[in-house]
Amino acid sequence: MDTVDGTRLRYFFVLADEGHVGRAATRLGIAQPSLSQQIRRLERELGVTLFRRHPKGVDLTEAGARLDREARPAYRALADAVRAVRVTSGSAAVRIGVCHAAFAEHPAVAAVADIAGTAIGAFNVEYVSALNSEAIALVRSGDLDVAFIYDPLEDTEVDAVPAFTDTPAVVLPADHVLAEQDVLTIDELAPYPILWWERDAIPGTYDALVSACRRAGFEPQLIDVPDIPGVLAGMLAEGAGVSVISEFVARANTDPAIVWRPLIRPRVVLNGLMIWSRGTPTPIAVAIVTALERAGLTV
Protein backbone atom coordinates (compact mmCIF):
# COMPACT_ATOMS: atom_id res chain seq x y z
CA MET A 1 0.00 0.00 0.00
CA ASP A 2 1.42 3.40 -0.99
CA THR A 3 -0.16 5.54 1.74
CA VAL A 4 -0.76 5.09 5.45
CA ASP A 5 -3.19 7.04 7.63
CA GLY A 6 -1.23 9.61 9.68
CA THR A 7 -3.43 9.24 12.74
CA ARG A 8 -2.84 5.49 12.84
CA LEU A 9 0.89 6.10 12.54
CA ARG A 10 0.76 8.44 15.52
CA TYR A 11 -1.15 5.80 17.50
CA PHE A 12 1.51 3.27 16.53
CA PHE A 13 4.35 5.50 17.78
CA VAL A 14 2.62 6.16 21.10
CA LEU A 15 1.93 2.45 21.66
CA ALA A 16 5.53 1.65 20.76
CA ASP A 17 6.70 4.20 23.36
CA GLU A 18 4.35 3.04 26.10
CA GLY A 19 4.46 -0.73 25.53
CA HIS A 20 0.98 -0.98 27.05
CA VAL A 21 -2.40 -0.46 25.38
CA GLY A 22 -4.02 1.05 28.47
CA ARG A 23 -1.30 3.65 29.05
CA ALA A 24 -1.14 4.49 25.35
CA ALA A 25 -4.93 4.95 25.17
CA THR A 26 -4.86 7.22 28.23
CA ARG A 27 -2.09 9.33 26.72
CA LEU A 28 -3.99 9.61 23.43
CA GLY A 29 -7.30 10.34 25.14
CA ILE A 30 -9.15 7.48 23.42
CA ALA A 31 -10.72 4.21 24.52
CA GLN A 32 -8.57 1.07 24.57
CA PRO A 33 -10.79 -0.80 22.08
CA SER A 34 -10.52 2.12 19.65
CA LEU A 35 -6.73 2.10 19.87
CA SER A 36 -6.58 -1.67 19.37
CA GLN A 37 -8.89 -1.41 16.37
CA GLN A 38 -6.77 1.31 14.73
CA ILE A 39 -3.58 -0.71 15.26
CA ARG A 40 -5.19 -3.78 13.71
CA ARG A 41 -6.24 -1.67 10.72
CA LEU A 42 -2.69 -0.40 10.33
CA GLU A 43 -1.39 -3.96 10.45
CA ARG A 44 -3.89 -4.97 7.76
CA GLU A 45 -2.88 -1.99 5.60
CA LEU A 46 0.79 -2.95 5.85
CA GLY A 47 0.23 -6.70 5.73
CA VAL A 48 2.42 -7.34 8.78
CA THR A 49 2.12 -7.87 12.52
CA LEU A 50 3.56 -4.86 14.34
CA PHE A 51 3.20 -5.92 17.98
CA ARG A 52 3.55 -9.08 20.02
CA ARG A 53 0.93 -9.20 22.77
CA HIS A 54 1.84 -10.59 26.20
CA PRO A 55 0.33 -10.38 29.72
CA LYS A 56 2.33 -7.28 30.70
CA GLY A 57 1.73 -5.32 27.49
CA VAL A 58 3.11 -5.34 23.96
CA ASP A 59 6.51 -5.47 22.25
CA LEU A 60 7.45 -4.51 18.72
CA THR A 61 7.95 -7.31 16.22
CA GLU A 62 10.85 -7.08 13.79
CA ALA A 63 8.53 -5.43 11.28
CA GLY A 64 7.23 -3.05 13.93
CA ALA A 65 10.73 -2.09 15.00
CA ARG A 66 11.66 -1.35 11.41
CA LEU A 67 8.57 0.80 10.91
CA ASP A 68 9.33 2.70 14.10
CA ARG A 69 12.97 3.20 13.12
CA GLU A 70 12.35 4.30 9.54
CA ALA A 71 8.97 6.06 9.68
CA ARG A 72 9.29 8.04 12.91
CA PRO A 73 11.92 10.53 11.62
CA ALA A 74 9.85 11.21 8.49
CA TYR A 75 6.65 11.61 10.51
CA ARG A 76 8.38 14.02 12.91
CA ALA A 77 9.90 15.99 10.02
CA LEU A 78 6.48 16.36 8.41
CA ALA A 79 4.91 17.49 11.68
CA ASP A 80 7.72 20.02 12.21
CA ALA A 81 7.31 21.33 8.67
CA VAL A 82 3.59 21.87 9.17
CA ARG A 83 4.20 23.65 12.46
CA ALA A 84 6.96 25.78 10.91
CA VAL A 85 4.59 26.90 8.15
CA ARG A 86 2.02 27.83 10.75
CA VAL A 87 4.64 29.84 12.66
CA THR A 88 5.61 31.87 9.58
CA SER A 89 1.98 32.40 8.60
CA GLY A 90 1.03 33.69 12.05
CA SER A 91 -1.46 30.87 12.66
CA ALA A 92 0.69 28.74 14.94
CA ALA A 93 -0.84 26.81 17.81
CA VAL A 94 1.43 26.60 20.84
CA ARG A 95 1.05 23.30 22.71
CA ILE A 96 2.05 23.53 26.36
CA GLY A 97 2.02 20.57 28.73
CA VAL A 98 0.85 21.17 32.29
CA CYS A 99 0.45 18.73 35.16
CA HIS A 100 -3.07 20.02 35.86
CA ALA A 101 -5.51 22.24 33.98
CA ALA A 102 -5.22 24.84 36.76
CA PHE A 103 -1.63 25.49 35.70
CA ALA A 104 -2.89 27.27 32.59
CA GLU A 105 -3.35 30.21 34.99
CA HIS A 106 0.07 29.86 36.66
CA PRO A 107 2.21 33.02 36.27
CA ALA A 108 5.16 31.01 34.90
CA VAL A 109 3.01 29.32 32.27
CA ALA A 110 1.29 32.57 31.35
CA ALA A 111 4.70 34.22 30.95
CA VAL A 112 5.79 31.57 28.45
CA ALA A 113 2.54 31.97 26.51
CA ASP A 114 3.18 35.74 26.35
CA ILE A 115 6.78 35.18 25.24
CA ALA A 116 5.58 32.83 22.51
CA GLY A 117 3.09 35.44 21.34
CA THR A 118 5.79 38.09 21.11
CA ALA A 119 8.26 35.74 19.42
CA ILE A 120 6.03 34.24 16.73
CA GLY A 121 3.02 36.53 16.43
CA ALA A 122 -0.64 35.59 16.59
CA PHE A 123 -1.38 32.07 17.81
CA ASN A 124 -3.70 29.86 19.81
CA VAL A 125 -2.52 28.19 23.00
CA GLU A 126 -3.50 24.59 23.67
CA TYR A 127 -2.86 23.29 27.17
CA VAL A 128 -2.42 19.52 27.50
CA SER A 129 -2.70 17.89 30.92
CA ALA A 130 0.17 15.42 31.34
CA LEU A 131 2.16 14.24 34.34
CA ASN A 132 5.96 14.00 34.23
CA SER A 133 6.51 10.81 32.25
CA GLU A 134 3.81 11.50 29.69
CA ALA A 135 4.86 15.15 29.33
CA ILE A 136 8.46 14.10 28.66
CA ALA A 137 7.34 11.56 26.04
CA LEU A 138 5.12 14.14 24.31
CA VAL A 139 7.91 16.73 24.27
CA ARG A 140 10.36 14.19 22.86
CA SER A 141 7.89 13.20 20.12
CA GLY A 142 7.15 16.81 19.18
CA ASP A 143 3.50 16.58 20.23
CA LEU A 144 4.21 19.31 22.81
CA ASP A 145 6.38 22.37 22.25
CA VAL A 146 7.25 22.79 25.93
CA ALA A 147 5.93 21.34 29.18
CA PHE A 148 6.00 22.17 32.86
CA ILE A 149 6.91 19.32 35.19
CA TYR A 150 8.32 18.76 38.66
CA ASP A 151 11.98 18.13 39.40
CA PRO A 152 13.86 15.78 39.46
CA LEU A 153 14.17 15.31 35.72
CA GLU A 154 15.25 11.78 34.87
CA ASP A 155 15.69 12.08 31.11
CA THR A 156 18.72 13.10 29.06
CA GLU A 157 16.80 13.78 25.84
CA VAL A 158 15.14 16.97 27.05
CA ASP A 159 16.53 20.31 28.21
CA ALA A 160 15.10 22.28 31.11
CA VAL A 161 15.17 25.61 32.93
CA PRO A 162 13.85 26.37 36.43
CA ALA A 163 10.30 27.71 36.18
CA PHE A 164 8.58 27.95 39.57
CA THR A 165 8.46 26.69 43.15
CA ASP A 166 5.48 25.26 44.97
CA THR A 167 4.61 23.52 48.23
CA PRO A 168 2.51 20.40 48.86
CA ALA A 169 -0.95 20.49 50.40
CA VAL A 170 -3.32 17.82 51.66
CA VAL A 171 -6.68 17.57 49.86
CA LEU A 172 -9.51 15.63 51.47
CA PRO A 173 -13.29 15.35 51.70
CA ALA A 174 -14.90 18.33 53.43
CA ASP A 175 -16.49 16.03 56.02
CA HIS A 176 -13.23 14.19 56.80
CA VAL A 177 -12.11 14.27 60.45
CA LEU A 178 -8.80 15.87 59.46
CA ALA A 179 -10.66 18.73 57.77
CA GLU A 180 -11.38 20.07 61.26
CA GLN A 181 -7.71 21.07 61.57
CA ASP A 182 -6.15 24.21 60.07
CA VAL A 183 -2.83 22.56 59.18
CA LEU A 184 -1.59 18.98 58.90
CA THR A 185 1.60 16.96 59.27
CA ILE A 186 2.50 13.90 57.26
CA ASP A 187 2.25 11.53 60.25
CA GLU A 188 -1.43 12.45 60.65
CA LEU A 189 -2.13 10.77 57.30
CA ALA A 190 -0.91 7.37 58.53
CA PRO A 191 -4.36 5.86 59.28
CA TYR A 192 -5.85 6.83 55.92
CA PRO A 193 -5.50 5.66 52.31
CA ILE A 194 -3.48 8.12 50.23
CA LEU A 195 -4.71 8.55 46.66
CA TRP A 196 -1.72 8.83 44.36
CA TRP A 197 -0.58 8.17 40.82
CA GLU A 198 1.65 5.28 39.75
CA ARG A 199 5.35 5.87 40.25
CA ASP A 200 5.97 5.83 36.49
CA ALA A 201 3.82 8.95 36.13
CA ILE A 202 5.77 11.20 38.53
CA PRO A 203 8.69 9.21 39.95
CA GLY A 204 10.44 12.03 41.81
CA THR A 205 7.44 13.24 43.79
CA TYR A 206 6.23 9.66 44.32
CA ASP A 207 9.57 8.74 45.92
CA ALA A 208 9.56 11.94 48.00
CA LEU A 209 6.09 11.18 49.35
CA VAL A 210 6.90 7.57 50.24
CA SER A 211 10.20 8.61 51.85
CA ALA A 212 8.48 11.30 53.94
CA CYS A 213 5.92 8.78 55.19
CA ARG A 214 8.59 6.24 56.09
CA ARG A 215 10.62 8.86 57.95
CA ALA A 216 7.45 9.63 59.91
CA GLY A 217 7.29 5.97 60.91
CA PHE A 218 4.63 4.47 58.66
CA GLU A 219 4.19 2.77 55.29
CA PRO A 220 1.66 4.72 53.19
CA GLN A 221 -1.54 2.98 52.07
CA LEU A 222 -1.32 4.08 48.44
CA ILE A 223 -4.31 3.74 46.13
CA ASP A 224 -3.66 4.22 42.41
CA VAL A 225 -5.31 7.17 40.70
CA PRO A 226 -5.73 6.89 36.91
CA ASP A 227 -4.03 9.76 35.08
CA ILE A 228 -7.34 11.08 33.76
CA PRO A 229 -8.60 14.62 34.47
CA GLY A 230 -11.26 14.72 37.19
CA VAL A 231 -10.72 11.22 38.56
CA LEU A 232 -8.87 12.30 41.70
CA ALA A 233 -11.59 14.83 42.56
CA GLY A 234 -14.23 12.15 42.12
CA MET A 235 -12.39 9.69 44.35
CA LEU A 236 -11.93 12.35 47.04
CA ALA A 237 -15.58 13.36 46.91
CA GLU A 238 -16.57 9.70 47.32
CA GLY A 239 -14.42 9.44 50.46
CA ALA A 240 -11.87 7.00 49.02
CA GLY A 241 -9.02 8.64 50.92
CA VAL A 242 -6.88 11.77 51.07
CA SER A 243 -4.17 13.04 48.73
CA VAL A 244 -1.11 15.29 48.67
CA ILE A 245 -0.90 17.65 45.70
CA SER A 246 0.46 21.02 44.64
CA GLU A 247 -0.84 23.89 46.78
CA PHE A 248 -1.34 25.93 43.60
CA VAL A 249 -3.69 23.25 42.27
CA ALA A 250 -5.37 22.81 45.65
CA ARG A 251 -6.14 26.53 45.80
CA ALA A 252 -7.85 26.30 42.39
CA ASN A 253 -10.39 23.75 43.64
CA THR A 254 -13.99 24.97 43.47
CA ASP A 255 -15.74 21.78 44.59
CA PRO A 256 -17.33 22.39 48.02
CA ALA A 257 -17.09 18.66 48.75
CA ILE A 258 -13.28 18.91 48.76
CA VAL A 259 -11.05 21.06 50.98
CA TRP A 260 -7.31 21.51 51.36
CA ARG A 261 -4.98 22.07 54.29
CA PRO A 262 -1.32 23.18 54.30
CA LEU A 263 1.20 20.40 54.94
CA ILE A 264 3.54 22.01 57.46
CA ARG A 265 5.77 19.05 58.30
CA PRO A 266 7.95 17.99 56.68
CA ARG A 267 8.76 21.31 55.02
CA VAL A 268 9.00 20.53 51.31
CA VAL A 269 9.68 22.75 48.31
CA LEU A 270 8.53 21.47 44.94
CA ASN A 271 10.74 22.74 42.10
CA GLY A 272 9.06 23.15 38.72
CA LEU A 273 10.83 23.02 35.36
CA MET A 274 10.02 24.03 31.80
CA ILE A 275 11.26 21.33 29.41
CA TRP A 276 11.67 20.98 25.65
CA SER A 277 13.23 18.41 23.33
CA ARG A 278 17.03 18.55 23.25
CA GLY A 279 17.67 16.83 19.92
CA THR A 280 14.57 17.76 17.92
CA PRO A 281 12.89 20.84 19.44
CA THR A 282 9.83 22.12 17.61
CA PRO A 283 10.16 25.49 15.81
CA ILE A 284 7.93 27.06 18.46
CA ALA A 285 10.09 25.66 21.27
CA VAL A 286 13.16 27.11 19.58
CA ALA A 287 11.44 30.50 19.34
CA ILE A 288 10.47 30.43 23.02
CA VAL A 289 13.90 29.37 24.26
CA THR A 290 15.66 31.88 22.00
CA ALA A 291 13.46 34.66 23.31
CA LEU A 292 14.26 33.63 26.89
CA GLU A 293 17.97 33.55 26.18
CA ARG A 294 17.94 36.96 24.49
CA ALA A 295 16.17 38.43 27.49
CA GLY A 296 18.62 36.75 29.83
CA LEU A 297 15.74 35.13 31.63
CA THR A 298 14.63 31.84 32.97
CA VAL A 299 10.85 31.51 33.03
C-alpha positions as CSV (number, residue, x, y, z in Angstrom):
1,M,0.0,0.0,0.0
2,D,1.4,3.4,-1.0
3,T,-0.2,5.5,1.7
4,V,-0.8,5.1,5.5
5,D,-3.2,7.0,7.6
6,G,-1.2,9.6,9.7
7,T,-3.4,9.2,12.7
8,R,-2.8,5.5,12.8
9,L,0.9,6.1,12.5
10,R,0.8,8.4,15.5
11,Y,-1.2,5.8,17.5
12,F,1.5,3.3,16.5
13,F,4.3,5.5,17.8
14,V,2.6,6.2,21.1
15,L,1.9,2.5,21.7
16,A,5.5,1.6,20.8
17,D,6.7,4.2,23.4
18,E,4.4,3.0,26.1
19,G,4.5,-0.7,25.5
20,H,1.0,-1.0,27.1
21,V,-2.4,-0.5,25.4
22,G,-4.0,1.1,28.5
23,R,-1.3,3.6,29.0
24,A,-1.1,4.5,25.3
25,A,-4.9,4.9,25.2
26,T,-4.9,7.2,28.2
27,R,-2.1,9.3,26.7
28,L,-4.0,9.6,23.4
29,G,-7.3,10.3,25.1
30,I,-9.1,7.5,23.4
31,A,-10.7,4.2,24.5
32,Q,-8.6,1.1,24.6
33,P,-10.8,-0.8,22.1
34,S,-10.5,2.1,19.6
35,L,-6.7,2.1,19.9
36,S,-6.6,-1.7,19.4
37,Q,-8.9,-1.4,16.4
38,Q,-6.8,1.3,14.7
39,I,-3.6,-0.7,15.3
40,R,-5.2,-3.8,13.7
41,R,-6.2,-1.7,10.7
42,L,-2.7,-0.4,10.3
43,E,-1.4,-4.0,10.5
44,R,-3.9,-5.0,7.8
45,E,-2.9,-2.0,5.6
46,L,0.8,-3.0,5.8
47,G,0.2,-6.7,5.7
48,V,2.4,-7.3,8.8
49,T,2.1,-7.9,12.5
50,L,3.6,-4.9,14.3
51,F,3.2,-5.9,18.0
52,R,3.6,-9.1,20.0
53,R,0.9,-9.2,22.8
54,H,1.8,-10.6,26.2
55,P,0.3,-10.4,29.7
56,K,2.3,-7.3,30.7
57,G,1.7,-5.3,27.5
58,V,3.1,-5.3,24.0
59,D,6.5,-5.5,22.3
60,L,7.4,-4.5,18.7
61,T,7.9,-7.3,16.2
62,E,10.9,-7.1,13.8
63,A,8.5,-5.4,11.3
64,G,7.2,-3.0,13.9
65,A,10.7,-2.1,15.0
66,R,11.7,-1.3,11.4
67,L,8.6,0.8,10.9
68,D,9.3,2.7,14.1
69,R,13.0,3.2,13.1
70,E,12.4,4.3,9.5
71,A,9.0,6.1,9.7
72,R,9.3,8.0,12.9
73,P,11.9,10.5,11.6
74,A,9.8,11.2,8.5
75,Y,6.6,11.6,10.5
76,R,8.4,14.0,12.9
77,A,9.9,16.0,10.0
78,L,6.5,16.4,8.4
79,A,4.9,17.5,11.7
80,D,7.7,20.0,12.2
81,A,7.3,21.3,8.7
82,V,3.6,21.9,9.2
83,R,4.2,23.6,12.5
84,A,7.0,25.8,10.9
85,V,4.6,26.9,8.1
86,R,2.0,27.8,10.8
87,V,4.6,29.8,12.7
88,T,5.6,31.9,9.6
89,S,2.0,32.4,8.6
90,G,1.0,33.7,12.1
91,S,-1.5,30.9,12.7
92,A,0.7,28.7,14.9
93,A,-0.8,26.8,17.8
94,V,1.4,26.6,20.8
95,R,1.1,23.3,22.7
96,I,2.1,23.5,26.4
97,G,2.0,20.6,28.7
98,V,0.9,21.2,32.3
99,C,0.5,18.7,35.2
100,H,-3.1,20.0,35.9
101,A,-5.5,22.2,34.0
102,A,-5.2,24.8,36.8
103,F,-1.6,25.5,35.7
104,A,-2.9,27.3,32.6
105,E,-3.3,30.2,35.0
106,H,0.1,29.9,36.7
107,P,2.2,33.0,36.3
108,A,5.2,31.0,34.9
109,V,3.0,29.3,32.3
110,A,1.3,32.6,31.4
111,A,4.7,34.2,30.9
112,V,5.8,31.6,28.5
113,A,2.5,32.0,26.5
114,D,3.2,35.7,26.4
115,I,6.8,35.2,25.2
116,A,5.6,32.8,22.5
117,G,3.1,35.4,21.3
118,T,5.8,38.1,21.1
119,A,8.3,35.7,19.4
120,I,6.0,34.2,16.7
121,G,3.0,36.5,16.4
122,A,-0.6,35.6,16.6
123,F,-1.4,32.1,17.8
124,N,-3.7,29.9,19.8
125,V,-2.5,28.2,23.0
126,E,-3.5,24.6,23.7
127,Y,-2.9,23.3,27.2
128,V,-2.4,19.5,27.5
129,S,-2.7,17.9,30.9
130,A,0.2,15.4,31.3
131,L,2.2,14.2,34.3
132,N,6.0,14.0,34.2
133,S,6.5,10.8,32.3
134,E,3.8,11.5,29.7
135,A,4.9,15.1,29.3
136,I,8.5,14.1,28.7
137,A,7.3,11.6,26.0
138,L,5.1,14.1,24.3
139,V,7.9,16.7,24.3
140,R,10.4,14.2,22.9
141,S,7.9,13.2,20.1
142,G,7.2,16.8,19.2
143,D,3.5,16.6,20.2
144,L,4.2,19.3,22.8
145,D,6.4,22.4,22.3
146,V,7.2,22.8,25.9
147,A,5.9,21.3,29.2
148,F,6.0,22.2,32.9
149,I,6.9,19.3,35.2
150,Y,8.3,18.8,38.7
151,D,12.0,18.1,39.4
152,P,13.9,15.8,39.5
153,L,14.2,15.3,35.7
154,E,15.2,11.8,34.9
155,D,15.7,12.1,31.1
156,T,18.7,13.1,29.1
157,E,16.8,13.8,25.8
158,V,15.1,17.0,27.0
159,D,16.5,20.3,28.2
160,A,15.1,22.3,31.1
161,V,15.2,25.6,32.9
162,P,13.9,26.4,36.4
163,A,10.3,27.7,36.2
164,F,8.6,27.9,39.6
165,T,8.5,26.7,43.2
166,D,5.5,25.3,45.0
167,T,4.6,23.5,48.2
168,P,2.5,20.4,48.9
169,A,-0.9,20.5,50.4
170,V,-3.3,17.8,51.7
171,V,-6.7,17.6,49.9
172,L,-9.5,15.6,51.5
173,P,-13.3,15.4,51.7
174,A,-14.9,18.3,53.4
175,D,-16.5,16.0,56.0
176,H,-13.2,14.2,56.8
177,V,-12.1,14.3,60.5
178,L,-8.8,15.9,59.5
179,A,-10.7,18.7,57.8
180,E,-11.4,20.1,61.3
181,Q,-7.7,21.1,61.6
182,D,-6.2,24.2,60.1
183,V,-2.8,22.6,59.2
184,L,-1.6,19.0,58.9
185,T,1.6,17.0,59.3
186,I,2.5,13.9,57.3
187,D,2.3,11.5,60.2
188,E,-1.4,12.4,60.7
189,L,-2.1,10.8,57.3
190,A,-0.9,7.4,58.5
191,P,-4.4,5.9,59.3
192,Y,-5.8,6.8,55.9
193,P,-5.5,5.7,52.3
194,I,-3.5,8.1,50.2
195,L,-4.7,8.5,46.7
196,W,-1.7,8.8,44.4
197,W,-0.6,8.2,40.8
198,E,1.6,5.3,39.7
199,R,5.3,5.9,40.3
200,D,6.0,5.8,36.5
201,A,3.8,9.0,36.1
202,I,5.8,11.2,38.5
203,P,8.7,9.2,40.0
204,G,10.4,12.0,41.8
205,T,7.4,13.2,43.8
206,Y,6.2,9.7,44.3
207,D,9.6,8.7,45.9
208,A,9.6,11.9,48.0
209,L,6.1,11.2,49.4
210,V,6.9,7.6,50.2
211,S,10.2,8.6,51.9
212,A,8.5,11.3,53.9
213,C,5.9,8.8,55.2
214,R,8.6,6.2,56.1
215,R,10.6,8.9,58.0
216,A,7.5,9.6,59.9
217,G,7.3,6.0,60.9
218,F,4.6,4.5,58.7
219,E,4.2,2.8,55.3
220,P,1.7,4.7,53.2
221,Q,-1.5,3.0,52.1
222,L,-1.3,4.1,48.4
223,I,-4.3,3.7,46.1
224,D,-3.7,4.2,42.4
225,V,-5.3,7.2,40.7
226,P,-5.7,6.9,36.9
227,D,-4.0,9.8,35.1
228,I,-7.3,11.1,33.8
229,P,-8.6,14.6,34.5
230,G,-11.3,14.7,37.2
231,V,-10.7,11.2,38.6
232,L,-8.9,12.3,41.7
233,A,-11.6,14.8,42.6
234,G,-14.2,12.1,42.1
235,M,-12.4,9.7,44.3
236,L,-11.9,12.3,47.0
237,A,-15.6,13.4,46.9
238,E,-16.6,9.7,47.3
239,G,-14.4,9.4,50.5
240,A,-11.9,7.0,49.0
241,G,-9.0,8.6,50.9
242,V,-6.9,11.8,51.1
243,S,-4.2,13.0,48.7
244,V,-1.1,15.3,48.7
245,I,-0.9,17.7,45.7
246,S,0.5,21.0,44.6
247,E,-0.8,23.9,46.8
248,F,-1.3,25.9,43.6
249,V,-3.7,23.2,42.3
250,A,-5.4,22.8,45.7
251,R,-6.1,26.5,45.8
252,A,-7.9,26.3,42.4
253,N,-10.4,23.7,43.6
254,T,-14.0,25.0,43.5
255,D,-15.7,21.8,44.6
256,P,-17.3,22.4,48.0
257,A,-17.1,18.7,48.8
258,I,-13.3,18.9,48.8
259,V,-11.0,21.1,51.0
260,W,-7.3,21.5,51.4
261,R,-5.0,22.1,54.3
262,P,-1.3,23.2,54.3
263,L,1.2,20.4,54.9
264,I,3.5,22.0,57.5
265,R,5.8,19.0,58.3
266,P,7.9,18.0,56.7
267,R,8.8,21.3,55.0
268,V,9.0,20.5,51.3
269,V,9.7,22.8,48.3
270,L,8.5,21.5,44.9
271,N,10.7,22.7,42.1
272,G,9.1,23.1,38.7
273,L,10.8,23.0,35.4
274,M,10.0,24.0,31.8
275,I,11.3,21.3,29.4
276,W,11.7,21.0,25.7
277,S,13.2,18.4,23.3
278,R,17.0,18.5,23.2
279,G,17.7,16.8,19.9
280,T,14.6,17.8,17.9
281,P,12.9,20.8,19.4
282,T,9.8,22.1,17.6
283,P,10.2,25.5,15.8
284,I,7.9,27.1,18.5
285,A,10.1,25.7,21.3
286,V,13.2,27.1,19.6
287,A,11.4,30.5,19.3
288,I,10.5,30.4,23.0
289,V,13.9,29.4,24.3
290,T,15.7,31.9,22.0
291,A,13.5,34.7,23.3
292,L,14.3,33.6,26.9
293,E,18.0,33.5,26.2
294,R,17.9,37.0,24.5
295,A,16.2,38.4,27.5
296,G,18.6,36.7,29.8
297,L,15.7,35.1,31.6
298,T,14.6,31.8,33.0
299,V,10.9,31.5,33.0
